[in-house]
Amino acid sequence: MRIHNVDLDAGELLRLKVMDAYEMMRRDGKVNVRYLCRLMSIGKSTFYKWKKRYKRYNLTTIKTRSRRPKSTRTIPWQVVVEILPVEEGSSCQEPLLSVSAVAKGR
């Protein structure tokens, strides 16, 4: 479904409905998060995560966030060049450096 130029899937629509219901309860002065969570079949901890992230006039805060790491650990090329044999024809059977030498940074 498309709301205000933001495409929302089923899970995102559920989040929006929960937050709208919470806002209506808050306006009426009858906030009962436990009841709301039971009614919507979500956990209280899940509700509070969504509430922390939600901004009323920015629907992109409702969107599902990727759990993929933003950056992965990489090995510096200097270390790779020291560990792997550079010459053609050399075998990887005998390492140029021992594990302890690499750990010491030699």
Jmol script that loads the backbone (N, CA, C; Angstrom):
load data "model"
ATOM      1  N   MET A   1       0.841  -1.168   0.000  1.00  0.00           N
ATOM      2  CA  MET A   1       0.000   0.000   0.000  1.00  0.00           C
ATOM      3  C   MET A   1       0.894   1.242   0.000  1.00  0.00           C
ATOM      4  N   ARG A   2       0.450   2.269  -0.664  1.00  0.00           N
ATOM      5  CA  ARG A   2       1.233   3.492  -0.798  1.00  0.00           C
ATOM      6  C   ARG A   2       0.550   4.615  -0.017  1.00  0.00           C
ATOM      7  N   ILE A   3       1.270   5.162   0.964  1.00  0.00           N
ATOM      8  CA  ILE A   3       0.744   6.262   1.771  1.00  0.00           C
ATOM      9  C   ILE A   3       1.763   7.390   1.728  1.00  0.00           C
ATOM     10  N   HIS A   4       1.346   8.556   1.272  1.00  0.00           N
ATOM     11  CA  HIS A   4       2.227   9.737   1.198  1.00  0.00           C
ATOM     12  C   HIS A   4       3.542   9.426   0.483  1.00  0.00           C
ATOM     13  N   ASN A   5       3.456   8.776  -0.672  1.00  0.00           N
ATOM     14  CA  ASN A   5       4.612   8.432  -1.495  1.00  0.00           C
ATOM     15  C   ASN A   5       5.595   7.498  -0.800  1.00  0.00           C
ATOM     16  N   VAL A   6       5.124   6.710   0.162  1.00  0.00           N
ATOM     17  CA  VAL A   6       5.955   5.714   0.831  1.00  0.00           C
ATOM     18  C   VAL A   6       5.268   4.369   0.669  1.00  0.00           C
ATOM     19  N   ASP A   7       5.965   3.397   0.057  1.00  0.00           N
ATOM     20  CA  ASP A   7       5.408   2.055  -0.102  1.00  0.00           C
ATOM     21  C   ASP A   7       5.541   1.307   1.217  1.00  0.00           C
ATOM     22  N   LEU A   8       4.429   0.760   1.710  1.00  0.00           N
ATOM     23  CA  LEU A   8       4.435   0.026   2.972  1.00  0.00           C
ATOM     24  C   LEU A   8       3.962  -1.399   2.737  1.00  0.00           C
ATOM     25  N   ASP A   9       4.682  -2.368   3.319  1.00  0.00           N
ATOM     26  CA  ASP A   9       4.237  -3.755   3.225  1.00  0.00           C
ATOM     27  C   ASP A   9       3.334  -4.067   4.426  1.00  0.00           C
ATOM     28  N   ALA A  10       2.933  -5.321   4.575  1.00  0.00           N
ATOM     29  CA  ALA A  10       1.967  -5.692   5.617  1.00  0.00           C
ATOM     30  C   ALA A  10       2.508  -5.424   7.024  1.00  0.00           C
ATOM     31  N   GLY A  11       3.761  -5.753   7.266  1.00  0.00           N
ATOM     32  CA  GLY A  11       4.345  -5.524   8.586  1.00  0.00           C
ATOM     33  C   GLY A  11       4.442  -4.050   8.926  1.00  0.00           C
ATOM     34  N   GLU A  12       4.773  -3.254   7.926  1.00  0.00           N
ATOM     35  CA  GLU A  12       4.886  -1.810   8.136  1.00  0.00           C
ATOM     36  C   GLU A  12       3.516  -1.186   8.378  1.00  0.00           C
ATOM     37  N   LEU A  13       2.489  -1.709   7.692  1.00  0.00           N
ATOM     38  CA  LEU A  13       1.121  -1.229   7.931  1.00  0.00           C
ATOM     39  C   LEU A  13       0.669  -1.564   9.353  1.00  0.00           C
ATOM     40  N   LEU A  14       1.047  -2.757   9.839  1.00  0.00           N
ATOM     41  CA  LEU A  14       0.719  -3.131  11.210  1.00  0.00           C
ATOM     42  C   LEU A  14       1.363  -2.151  12.192  1.00  0.00           C
ATOM     43  N   ARG A  15       2.637  -1.825  11.968  1.00  0.00           N
ATOM     44  CA  ARG A  15       3.321  -0.860  12.835  1.00  0.00           C
ATOM     45  C   ARG A  15       2.609   0.481  12.838  1.00  0.00           C
ATOM     46  N   LEU A  16       2.193   0.917  11.649  1.00  0.00           N
ATOM     47  CA  LEU A  16       1.495   2.198  11.541  1.00  0.00           C
ATOM     48  C   LEU A  16       0.153   2.157  12.287  1.00  0.00           C
ATOM     49  N   LYS A  17      -0.585   1.041  12.152  1.00  0.00           N
ATOM     50  CA  LYS A  17      -1.864   0.903  12.858  1.00  0.00           C
ATOM     51  C   LYS A  17      -1.662   0.920  14.371  1.00  0.00           C
ATOM     52  N   VAL A  18      -0.628   0.219  14.837  1.00  0.00           N
ATOM     53  CA  VAL A  18      -0.347   0.178  16.272  1.00  0.00           C
ATOM     54  C   VAL A  18      -0.013   1.575  16.781  1.00  0.00           C
ATOM     55  N   MET A  19       0.827   2.295  16.048  1.00  0.00           N
ATOM     56  CA  MET A  19       1.217   3.637  16.485  1.00  0.00           C
ATOM     57  C   MET A  19       0.034   4.609  16.435  1.00  0.00           C
ATOM     58  N   ASP A  20      -0.827   4.462  15.419  1.00  0.00           N
ATOM     59  CA  ASP A  20      -2.029   5.308  15.347  1.00  0.00           C
ATOM     60  C   ASP A  20      -2.967   5.021  16.518  1.00  0.00           C
ATOM     61  N   ALA A  21      -3.143   3.729  16.837  1.00  0.00           N
ATOM     62  CA  ALA A  21      -4.001   3.361  17.966  1.00  0.00           C
ATOM     63  C   ALA A  21      -3.423   3.909  19.270  1.00  0.00           C
ATOM     64  N   TYR A  22      -2.111   3.848  19.409  1.00  0.00           N
ATOM     65  CA  TYR A  22      -1.458   4.382  20.607  1.00  0.00           C
ATOM     66  C   TYR A  22      -1.675   5.893  20.708  1.00  0.00           C
ATOM     67  N   GLU A  23      -1.529   6.597  19.582  1.00  0.00           N
ATOM     68  CA  GLU A  23      -1.734   8.054  19.583  1.00  0.00           C
ATOM     69  C   GLU A  23      -3.172   8.405  19.966  1.00  0.00           C
ATOM     70  N   MET A  24      -4.149   7.621  19.468  1.00  0.00           N
ATOM     71  CA  MET A  24      -5.551   7.883  19.816  1.00  0.00           C
ATOM     72  C   MET A  24      -5.799   7.638  21.304  1.00  0.00           C
ATOM     73  N   MET A  25      -5.206   6.561  21.848  1.00  0.00           N
ATOM     74  CA  MET A  25      -5.351   6.289  23.279  1.00  0.00           C
ATOM     75  C   MET A  25      -4.715   7.402  24.107  1.00  0.00           C
ATOM     76  N   ARG A  26      -3.598   7.904  23.638  1.00  0.00           N
ATOM     77  CA  ARG A  26      -2.892   8.966  24.359  1.00  0.00           C
ATOM     78  C   ARG A  26      -3.697  10.263  24.359  1.00  0.00           C
ATOM     79  N   ARG A  27      -4.329  10.555  23.208  1.00  0.00           N
ATOM     80  CA  ARG A  27      -5.176  11.758  23.120  1.00  0.00           C
ATOM     81  C   ARG A  27      -6.356  11.685  24.084  1.00  0.00           C
ATOM     82  N   ASP A  28      -6.921  10.467  24.214  1.00  0.00           N
ATOM     83  CA  ASP A  28      -8.062  10.278  25.113  1.00  0.00           C
ATOM     84  C   ASP A  28      -7.638  10.239  26.578  1.00  0.00           C
ATOM     85  N   GLY A  29      -6.332  10.126  26.822  1.00  0.00           N
ATOM     86  CA  GLY A  29      -5.835  10.055  28.193  1.00  0.00           C
ATOM     87  C   GLY A  29      -5.957   8.679  28.814  1.00  0.00           C
ATOM     88  N   LYS A  30      -6.175   7.660  27.990  1.00  0.00           N
ATOM     89  CA  LYS A  30      -6.352   6.294  28.487  1.00  0.00           C
ATOM     90  C   LYS A  30      -5.311   5.374  27.855  1.00  0.00           C
ATOM     91  N   VAL A  31      -4.054   5.627  28.139  1.00  0.00           N
ATOM     92  CA  VAL A  31      -2.987   4.824  27.543  1.00  0.00           C
ATOM     93  C   VAL A  31      -2.830   3.537  28.339  1.00  0.00           C
ATOM     94  N   ASN A  32      -3.026   2.409  27.670  1.00  0.00           N
ATOM     95  CA  ASN A  32      -2.826   1.105  28.275  1.00  0.00           C
ATOM     96  C   ASN A  32      -2.057   0.265  27.256  1.00  0.00           C
ATOM     97  N   VAL A  33      -0.738   0.302  27.354  1.00  0.00           N
ATOM     98  CA  VAL A  33       0.117  -0.370  26.369  1.00  0.00           C
ATOM     99  C   VAL A  33      -0.082  -1.876  26.419  1.00  0.00           C
ATOM    100  N   ARG A  34      -0.242  -2.410  27.614  1.00  0.00           N
ATOM    101  CA  ARG A  34      -0.426  -3.855  27.747  1.00  0.00           C
ATOM    102  C   ARG A  34      -1.669  -4.316  26.990  1.00  0.00           C
ATOM    103  N   TYR A  35      -2.765  -3.591  27.147  1.00  0.00           N
ATOM    104  CA  TYR A  35      -4.009  -3.923  26.448  1.00  0.00           C
ATOM    105  C   TYR A  35      -3.837  -3.775  24.937  1.00  0.00           C
ATOM    106  N   LEU A  36      -3.196  -2.701  24.513  1.00  0.00           N
ATOM    107  CA  LEU A  36      -2.975  -2.461  23.084  1.00  0.00           C
ATOM    108  C   LEU A  36      -2.139  -3.582  22.464  1.00  0.00           C
ATOM    109  N   CYS A  37      -1.093  -3.988  23.167  1.00  0.00           N
ATOM    110  CA  CYS A  37      -0.229  -5.054  22.645  1.00  0.00           C
ATOM    111  C   CYS A  37      -0.974  -6.377  22.563  1.00  0.00           C
ATOM    112  N   ARG A  38      -1.798  -6.660  23.561  1.00  0.00           N
ATOM    113  CA  ARG A  38      -2.581  -7.891  23.533  1.00  0.00           C
ATOM    114  C   ARG A  38      -3.579  -7.850  22.383  1.00  0.00           C
ATOM    115  N   LEU A  39      -4.191  -6.696  22.168  1.00  0.00           N
ATOM    116  CA  LEU A  39      -5.174  -6.521  21.105  1.00  0.00           C
ATOM    117  C   LEU A  39      -4.537  -6.699  19.724  1.00  0.00           C
ATOM    118  N   MET A  40      -3.327  -6.177  19.544  1.00  0.00           N
ATOM    119  CA  MET A  40      -2.640  -6.230  18.254  1.00  0.00           C
ATOM    120  C   MET A  40      -1.727  -7.452  18.103  1.00  0.00           C
ATOM    121  N   SER A  41      -1.646  -8.296  19.125  1.00  0.00           N
ATOM    122  CA  SER A  41      -0.833  -9.526  19.112  1.00  0.00           C
ATOM    123  C   SER A  41       0.652  -9.243  18.905  1.00  0.00           C
ATOM    124  N   ILE A  42       1.166  -8.292  19.658  1.00  0.00           N
ATOM    125  CA  ILE A  42       2.604  -8.019  19.633  1.00  0.00           C
ATOM    126  C   ILE A  42       3.099  -7.963  21.074  1.00  0.00           C
ATOM    127  N   GLY A  43       4.398  -8.112  21.250  1.00  0.00           N
ATOM    128  CA  GLY A  43       4.983  -8.032  22.579  1.00  0.00           C
ATOM    129  C   GLY A  43       5.197  -6.587  23.005  1.00  0.00           C
ATOM    130  N   LYS A  44       5.243  -6.376  24.328  1.00  0.00           N
ATOM    131  CA  LYS A  44       5.462  -5.016  24.830  1.00  0.00           C
ATOM    132  C   LYS A  44       6.838  -4.502  24.429  1.00  0.00           C
ATOM    133  N   SER A  45       7.845  -5.372  24.469  1.00  0.00           N
ATOM    134  CA  SER A  45       9.193  -4.926  24.099  1.00  0.00           C
ATOM    135  C   SER A  45       9.234  -4.519  22.624  1.00  0.00           C
ATOM    136  N   THR A  46       8.501  -5.249  21.788  1.00  0.00           N
ATOM    137  CA  THR A  46       8.415  -4.893  20.370  1.00  0.00           C
ATOM    138  C   THR A  46       7.746  -3.536  20.212  1.00  0.00           C
ATOM    139  N   PHE A  47       6.657  -3.318  20.948  1.00  0.00           N
ATOM    140  CA  PHE A  47       5.970  -2.033  20.878  1.00  0.00           C
ATOM    141  C   PHE A  47       6.916  -0.897  21.251  1.00  0.00           C
ATOM    142  N   TYR A  48       7.654  -1.062  22.334  1.00  0.00           N
ATOM    143  CA  TYR A  48       8.532   0.022  22.778  1.00  0.00           C
ATOM    144  C   TYR A  48       9.685   0.270  21.805  1.00  0.00           C
ATOM    145  N   LYS A  49      10.152  -0.777  21.109  1.00  0.00           N
ATOM    146  CA  LYS A  49      11.160  -0.573  20.049  1.00  0.00           C
ATOM    147  C   LYS A  49      10.575   0.269  18.925  1.00  0.00           C
ATOM    148  N   TRP A  50       9.359  -0.075  18.508  1.00  0.00           N
ATOM    149  CA  TRP A  50       8.698   0.671  17.438  1.00  0.00           C
ATOM    150  C   TRP A  50       8.438   2.106  17.871  1.00  0.00           C
ATOM    151  N   LYS A  51       7.992   2.305  19.111  1.00  0.00           N
ATOM    152  CA  LYS A  51       7.675   3.638  19.623  1.00  0.00           C
ATOM    153  C   LYS A  51       8.925   4.513  19.676  1.00  0.00           C
ATOM    154  N   LYS A  52      10.034   3.919  20.051  1.00  0.00           N
ATOM    155  CA  LYS A  52      11.294   4.667  20.135  1.00  0.00           C
ATOM    156  C   LYS A  52      11.724   5.173  18.758  1.00  0.00           C
ATOM    157  N   ARG A  53      11.470   4.381  17.735  1.00  0.00           N
ATOM    158  CA  ARG A  53      11.908   4.713  16.379  1.00  0.00           C
ATOM    159  C   ARG A  53      10.914   5.591  15.620  1.00  0.00           C
ATOM    160  N   TYR A  54       9.648   5.547  16.001  1.00  0.00           N
ATOM    161  CA  TYR A  54       8.566   6.187  15.244  1.00  0.00           C
ATOM    162  C   TYR A  54       8.564   7.705  15.405  1.00  0.00           C
ATOM    163  N   LYS A  55       8.469   8.381  14.272  1.00  0.00           N
ATOM    164  CA  LYS A  55       8.257   9.829  14.258  1.00  0.00           C
ATOM    165  C   LYS A  55       6.990  10.067  13.446  1.00  0.00           C
ATOM    166  N   ARG A  56       6.062  10.781  14.019  1.00  0.00           N
ATOM    167  CA  ARG A  56       4.709  10.891  13.468  1.00  0.00           C
ATOM    168  C   ARG A  56       4.663  11.401  12.034  1.00  0.00           C
ATOM    169  N   TYR A  57       5.438  12.409  11.698  1.00  0.00           N
ATOM    170  CA  TYR A  57       5.341  13.028  10.372  1.00  0.00           C
ATOM    171  C   TYR A  57       6.406  12.525   9.403  1.00  0.00           C
ATOM    172  N   ASN A  58       7.071  11.439   9.748  1.00  0.00           N
ATOM    173  CA  ASN A  58       8.087  10.863   8.875  1.00  0.00           C
ATOM    174  C   ASN A  58       7.818   9.365   8.764  1.00  0.00           C
ATOM    175  N   LEU A  59       7.076   8.969   7.732  1.00  0.00           N
ATOM    176  CA  LEU A  59       6.674   7.571   7.596  1.00  0.00           C
ATOM    177  C   LEU A  59       7.826   6.639   7.257  1.00  0.00           C
ATOM    178  N   THR A  60       8.964   7.168   6.862  1.00  0.00           N
ATOM    179  CA  THR A  60      10.097   6.281   6.588  1.00  0.00           C
ATOM    180  C   THR A  60      10.622   5.656   7.876  1.00  0.00           C
ATOM    181  N   THR A  61      10.263   6.204   9.036  1.00  0.00           N
ATOM    182  CA  THR A  61      10.690   5.599  10.298  1.00  0.00           C
ATOM    183  C   THR A  61       9.941   4.303  10.579  1.00  0.00           C
ATOM    184  N   ILE A  62       8.826   4.085   9.895  1.00  0.00           N
ATOM    185  CA  ILE A  62       8.042   2.854  10.045  1.00  0.00           C
ATOM    186  C   ILE A  62       8.633   1.727   9.198  1.00  0.00           C
ATOM    187  N   LYS A  63       9.400   2.080   8.169  1.00  0.00           N
ATOM    188  CA  LYS A  63       9.935   1.091   7.236  1.00  0.00           C
ATOM    189  C   LYS A  63      10.832   0.082   7.958  1.00  0.00           C
ATOM    190  N   THR A  64      10.864  -1.135   7.420  1.00  0.00           N
ATOM    191  CA  THR A  64      11.718  -2.184   7.957  1.00  0.00           C
ATOM    192  C   THR A  64      13.171  -1.831   7.686  1.00  0.00           C
ATOM    193  N   ARG A  65      14.000  -1.965   8.706  1.00  0.00           N
ATOM    194  CA  ARG A  65      15.424  -1.673   8.547  1.00  0.00           C
ATOM    195  C   ARG A  65      16.185  -2.957   8.267  1.00  0.00           C
ATOM    196  N   SER A  66      17.206  -2.833   7.456  1.00  0.00           N
ATOM    197  CA  SER A  66      18.048  -3.978   7.143  1.00  0.00           C
ATOM    198  C   SER A  66      18.886  -4.349   8.361  1.00  0.00           C
ATOM    199  N   ARG A  67      19.023  -5.646   8.603  1.00  0.00           N
ATOM    200  CA  ARG A  67      19.865  -6.113   9.700  1.00  0.00           C
ATOM    201  C   ARG A  67      21.271  -6.426   9.216  1.00  0.00           C
ATOM    202  N   ARG A  68      21.490  -6.235   7.930  1.00  0.00           N
ATOM    203  CA  ARG A  68      22.802  -6.498   7.343  1.00  0.00           C
ATOM    204  C   ARG A  68      23.813  -5.509   7.913  1.00  0.00           C
ATOM    205  N   PRO A  69      25.018  -5.969   8.192  1.00  0.00           N
ATOM    206  CA  PRO A  69      26.022  -5.026   8.697  1.00  0.00           C
ATOM    207  C   PRO A  69      26.339  -3.960   7.658  1.00  0.00           C
ATOM    208  N   LYS A  70      26.530  -2.747   8.120  1.00  0.00           N
ATOM    209  CA  LYS A  70      26.809  -1.646   7.201  1.00  0.00           C
ATOM    210  C   LYS A  70      28.237  -1.696   6.682  1.00  0.00           C
ATOM    211  N   SER A  71      29.136  -2.222   7.468  1.00  0.00           N
ATOM    212  CA  SER A  71      30.513  -2.409   7.004  1.00  0.00           C
ATOM    213  C   SER A  71      31.046  -3.694   7.625  1.00  0.00           C
ATOM    214  N   THR A  72      31.829  -4.409   6.859  1.00  0.00           N
ATOM    215  CA  THR A  72      32.403  -5.656   7.346  1.00  0.00           C
ATOM    216  C   THR A  72      33.884  -5.466   7.605  1.00  0.00           C
ATOM    217  N   ARG A  73      34.422  -6.320   8.422  1.00  0.00           N
ATOM    218  CA  ARG A  73      35.841  -6.241   8.720  1.00  0.00           C
ATOM    219  C   ARG A  73      36.640  -6.673   7.497  1.00  0.00           C
ATOM    220  N   THR A  74      37.690  -5.957   7.221  1.00  0.00           N
ATOM    221  CA  THR A  74      38.542  -6.310   6.095  1.00  0.00           C
ATOM    222  C   THR A  74      39.976  -6.448   6.577  1.00  0.00           C
ATOM    223  N   ILE A  75      40.717  -7.265   5.872  1.00  0.00           N
ATOM    224  CA  ILE A  75      42.132  -7.455   6.179  1.00  0.00           C
ATOM    225  C   ILE A  75      42.918  -6.490   5.307  1.00  0.00           C
ATOM    226  N   PRO A  76      43.820  -5.708   5.901  1.00  0.00           N
ATOM    227  CA  PRO A  76      44.622  -4.784   5.091  1.00  0.00           C
ATOM    228  C   PRO A  76      45.457  -5.546   4.062  1.00  0.00           C
ATOM    229  N   TRP A  77      45.620  -4.940   2.886  1.00  0.00           N
ATOM    230  CA  TRP A  77      46.356  -5.601   1.813  1.00  0.00           C
ATOM    231  C   TRP A  77      47.797  -5.880   2.206  1.00  0.00           C
ATOM    232  N   GLN A  78      48.380  -5.069   3.050  1.00  0.00           N
ATOM    233  CA  GLN A  78      49.763  -5.309   3.486  1.00  0.00           C
ATOM    234  C   GLN A  78      49.869  -6.658   4.189  1.00  0.00           C
ATOM    235  N   VAL A  79      48.882  -6.995   4.985  1.00  0.00           N
ATOM    236  CA  VAL A  79      48.886  -8.274   5.691  1.00  0.00           C
ATOM    237  C   VAL A  79      48.663  -9.413   4.707  1.00  0.00           C
ATOM    238  N   VAL A  80      47.766  -9.232   3.751  1.00  0.00           N
ATOM    239  CA  VAL A  80      47.499 -10.272   2.754  1.00  0.00           C
ATOM    240  C   VAL A  80      48.753 -10.564   1.947  1.00  0.00           C
ATOM    241  N   VAL A  81      49.458  -9.518   1.542  1.00  0.00           N
ATOM    242  CA  VAL A  81      50.676  -9.688   0.747  1.00  0.00           C
ATOM    243  C   VAL A  81      51.746 -10.403   1.558  1.00  0.00           C
ATOM    244  N   GLU A  82      51.828 -10.137   2.841  1.00  0.00           N
ATOM    245  CA  GLU A  82      52.822 -10.814   3.672  1.00  0.00           C
ATOM    246  C   GLU A  82      52.486 -12.280   3.870  1.00  0.00           C
ATOM    247  N   ILE A  83      51.222 -12.598   3.993  1.00  0.00           N
ATOM    248  CA  ILE A  83      50.829 -13.978   4.288  1.00  0.00           C
ATOM    249  C   ILE A  83      50.841 -14.850   3.043  1.00  0.00           C
ATOM    250  N   LEU A  84      50.262 -14.378   1.950  1.00  0.00           N
ATOM    251  CA  LEU A  84      50.173 -15.183   0.735  1.00  0.00           C
ATOM    252  C   LEU A  84      51.447 -15.053  -0.087  1.00  0.00           C
ATOM    253  N   PRO A  85      51.907 -16.148  -0.648  1.00  0.00           N
ATOM    254  CA  PRO A  85      53.090 -16.058  -1.513  1.00  0.00           C
ATOM    255  C   PRO A  85      52.762 -15.273  -2.784  1.00  0.00           C
ATOM    256  N   VAL A  86      53.634 -14.350  -3.146  1.00  0.00           N
ATOM    257  CA  VAL A  86      53.394 -13.484  -4.287  1.00  0.00           C
ATOM    258  C   VAL A  86      53.926 -14.113  -5.567  1.00  0.00           C
ATOM    259  N   GLU A  87      54.996 -14.844  -5.464  1.00  0.00           N
ATOM    260  CA  GLU A  87      55.649 -15.402  -6.652  1.00  0.00           C
ATOM    261  C   GLU A  87      54.799 -16.501  -7.278  1.00  0.00           C
ATOM    262  N   GLU A  88      54.839 -16.577  -8.587  1.00  0.00           N
ATOM    263  CA  GLU A  88      54.131 -17.652  -9.285  1.00  0.00           C
ATOM    264  C   GLU A  88      54.873 -18.954  -9.063  1.00  0.00           C
ATOM    265  N   GLY A  89      54.129 -20.011  -8.951  1.00  0.00           N
ATOM    266  CA  GLY A  89      54.741 -21.318  -8.804  1.00  0.00           C
ATOM    267  C   GLY A  89      55.052 -21.687  -7.369  1.00  0.00           C
ATOM    268  N   SER A  90      54.997 -20.761  -6.463  1.00  0.00           N
ATOM    269  CA  SER A  90      55.266 -21.120  -5.069  1.00  0.00           C
ATOM    270  C   SER A  90      54.009 -21.754  -4.482  1.00  0.00           C
ATOM    271  N   SER A  91      54.199 -22.706  -3.629  1.00  0.00           N
ATOM    272  CA  SER A  91      53.046 -23.413  -3.070  1.00  0.00           C
ATOM    273  C   SER A  91      52.658 -22.797  -1.734  1.00  0.00           C
ATOM    274  N   CYS A  92      51.444 -23.008  -1.378  1.00  0.00           N
ATOM    275  CA  CYS A  92      50.950 -22.501  -0.095  1.00  0.00           C
ATOM    276  C   CYS A  92      51.181 -23.523   1.009  1.00  0.00           C
ATOM    277  N   GLN A  93      51.883 -24.597   0.701  1.00  0.00           N
ATOM    278  CA  GLN A  93      52.114 -25.642   1.685  1.00  0.00           C
ATOM    279  C   GLN A  93      53.044 -25.151   2.791  1.00  0.00           C
ATOM    280  N   GLU A  94      54.044 -24.350   2.441  1.00  0.00           N
ATOM    281  CA  GLU A  94      54.959 -23.809   3.442  1.00  0.00           C
ATOM    282  C   GLU A  94      54.704 -22.309   3.556  1.00  0.00           C
ATOM    283  N   PRO A  95      54.121 -21.887   4.646  1.00  0.00           N
ATOM    284  CA  PRO A  95      53.826 -20.460   4.777  1.00  0.00           C
ATOM    285  C   PRO A  95      55.098 -19.625   4.903  1.00  0.00           C
ATOM    286  N   LEU A  96      55.038 -18.403   4.384  1.00  0.00           N
ATOM    287  CA  LEU A  96      56.179 -17.502   4.485  1.00  0.00           C
ATOM    288  C   LEU A  96      56.386 -17.048   5.926  1.00  0.00           C
ATOM    289  N   LEU A  97      55.283 -16.902   6.651  1.00  0.00           N
ATOM    290  CA  LEU A  97      55.358 -16.477   8.048  1.00  0.00           C
ATOM    291  C   LEU A  97      54.578 -17.456   8.918  1.00  0.00           C
ATOM    292  N   SER A  98      55.055 -17.667  10.113  1.00  0.00           N
ATOM    293  CA  SER A  98      54.326 -18.521  11.042  1.00  0.00           C
ATOM    294  C   SER A  98      53.175 -17.727  11.657  1.00  0.00           C
ATOM    295  N   VAL A  99      52.282 -18.439  12.290  1.00  0.00           N
ATOM    296  CA  VAL A  99      51.140 -17.799  12.923  1.00  0.00           C
ATOM    297  C   VAL A  99      51.612 -16.845  14.014  1.00  0.00           C
ATOM    298  N   SER A 100      52.613 -17.251  14.772  1.00  0.00           N
ATOM    299  CA  SER A 100      53.108 -16.389  15.850  1.00  0.00           C
ATOM    300  C   SER A 100      53.778 -15.135  15.293  1.00  0.00           C
ATOM    301  N   ALA A 101      54.455 -15.249  14.134  1.00  0.00           N
ATOM    302  CA  ALA A 101      55.091 -14.077  13.526  1.00  0.00           C
ATOM    303  C   ALA A 101      54.040 -13.087  13.038  1.00  0.00           C
ATOM    304  N   VAL A 102      52.946 -13.600  12.483  1.00  0.00           N
ATOM    305  CA  VAL A 102      51.870 -12.717  12.025  1.00  0.00           C
ATOM    306  C   VAL A 102      51.221 -12.035  13.228  1.00  0.00           C
ATOM    307  N   ALA A 103      51.027 -12.795  14.316  1.00  0.00           N
ATOM    308  CA  ALA A 103      50.409 -12.230  15.512  1.00  0.00           C
ATOM    309  C   ALA A 103      51.275 -11.134  16.123  1.00  0.00           C
ATOM    310  N   LYS A 104      52.604 -11.298  16.034  1.00  0.00           N
ATOM    311  CA  LYS A 104      53.519 -10.289  16.578  1.00  0.00           C
ATOM    312  C   LYS A 104      53.636  -9.083  15.660  1.00  0.00           C
ATOM    313  N   GLY A 105      53.181  -9.211  14.428  1.00  0.00           N
ATOM    314  CA  GLY A 105      53.209  -8.090  13.491  1.00  0.00           C
ATOM    315  C   GLY A 105      54.505  -7.973  12.723  1.00  0.00           C
ATOM    316  N   ARG A 106      55.211  -9.066  12.548  1.00  0.00           N
ATOM    317  CA  ARG A 106      56.477  -9.025  11.795  1.00  0.00           C
ATOM    318  C   ARG A 106      56.253  -9.178  10.323  1.00  0.00           C
TER     319      ARG A 106
END
end "model"
wireframe off; spacefill off
backbone 0.3
color backbone group
